[in-house]
Amino acid sequence: VDESTDADVIASSLSDPRAFAGIFDRHAGVVFRFLVRRVGRDTADDLLGETFKIAFQRRASFARDRTSARPWLYGIANNLVAKHRRSEARRLNAIARLDADAATDSPADAVVAHLDAARLWPVVAGVIAALPDGERDTLLLFAWEELTYEEIAVALRTPVGTVRSRLNRARRRLRELVALSGKQPDDTAAVASHRMTS
Amino acid sequence: VSNTRDPLDSLRQLRPDQGKSGEPNDPWILARERDRLMAILEHTSIEPKPTWHPPAIYPRLGYQDERAAIEFLTRAFGFRERVEARQEHDGHVLAWLEHRDGVVMVGHTQHDVHGIHSPLETGAPTCMLNVTVDDVDAHFQQARASGARITMEVNDAFFGERRYEAEDLEGNRWHFGEPLASVRQRRGSM
């Protein structure tokens, strides 16, 4: 069993570059899934290789006191996603325009509980697309990648307090918009205008 | 369902891969990207240093006081020493001074092997060193203020160059020029 930490592997890769393949073997699958979720399969192919190439080039700057390279790799991958913001936004907005077909007269909270995931997705996609970049990155690293506040702080190079306040804001927007769309599922204009002003 | 329900729960359920994170990735893609990475790793030398190729022709100048010459040439003419290249032996220094893609070697006079003399010994320079600069007027001011002996004031040559000439501490002749097109552009943008 290989008990070396990522920091050990990266340190030995300074004199033996081939050792860096160990970092790929440990984390490439996770990073690839993240990229697929964010930018889609086709672009993720390219960004996966790019992520590890950049990581390799910057390996000397990896902080030795961190045992896991995963948040650091997420940070590099997230920066690459940022260069594809437009395609990400296009994808999300295309989903948001899909017909959330079911009308319901249930109260908002019940709507959230009862609507199946597929019917809610257009609304949520619209919310995500409308978030400021930092909030979207934070939200998705937390909800989809299941990183801790501390890991997100490392990945996005931001204080933990900022991670917390971003998540609070994102929660609030999500709650408001889902509630609004639940009351008026066919009125996408109302969702859109609320999104612009909130 | 209570009101304290985390609104992020709906987002979690809506992850594009429906939360099936245990599902294996396409191994073909990972294998391909791993191969590509290995190709990069295997072609990385342990201490990557940019290889330096000096120009195919470059002069070596001999000075009686090469240390003073190096100090003067960097201060008055703005050359930069390639510090890691400096060699010292027998109490003398051999230095490489760069400007853009050009380089001159500066060392002590070397009579035996290479037959290099200073103009102080021969009584006159035997060559002129031509240098292209970004702002010949500023360069001229800097050189004069640093004590260079000006042998030709700044003037516009018919062939399209603004230039001046100066001697260094031991009498080597330096010619500094800037294309007139560059001068016009520089002045137009001011």
Interface residues (C-beta under 8 A of the other chain):
Chain A: S15 D16 P17 R18 F20 A21 F24 D25 A28 G29 F32 R33 V36 R37 D45 L48 G49 F52 K53 F56 D109 A110 V112 A113 A117 L120 W121 V124 A125 I128 L139 F142 A143 W144 A170 R171 L174 R175 V178
Chain B: V1 S2 N3 R5 D6 P7 L8 S10 L11 R12 Q13 L14 R15 P16 D17 Q18 S21 P24 N25 I29 L30 E33 R34 R36 L37 M38 I40 L41 E42 T44 I46
